Amino acid sequence: MSVDGADVELTLEISINVPGGIPSNLVRTVSENCQTLKIQNFGFEDN
């Protein structure tokens, strides 16, 4: 089924706490996968 003129937005937020930090090779892999999947807003934060 389709609806003419409909706009769809999907939002997913994932929060992970890693006490020792995330290894740089994993950050690189996740970032590359996000770019490949055309995910517009992604990132990592230091707390």
N, C-alpha and C positions, 0 to 999 in steps of 0.2 A: 504494500500500500504506500502511496506517496501523497504528500500535500503540497500543492503548488505554492511557491513563495516561502516555504518553511526554512528557517535557519536552525541548525543544530549546533549546540556547544556541549562538549564533554569535558568535564574537569575531574582530574584525579590527583590527589595529594598523598604522598607517601612520606612519612617521617620516620627516620631511623636514628637511634642514638648508638654510636660505636665508641666506647670509652677510650680505646687506643687510637682512634682516628681511622679513616678509610685509606688503604694503601693507594698510592698514586696510580699504579697500573689499573686498579679497579675504577678509579675516578675517570681515567682516560677511556676505558672500555665502555662505561655507562654513557659518558658524554658522546662518544662516537656513535653508539647505538641510538641515542636520542636524536642526533643530527640526521642519521639515516632514516629514522622513522618520521622525520619532519616535526618533531615535538618542539614547539616554539619557546616555551618557558621551562627551563630546567636549571638546576644548579646545586651546589653544595655549600653549606654554611659551617663555619667553625664556631663552636659554642664554648 
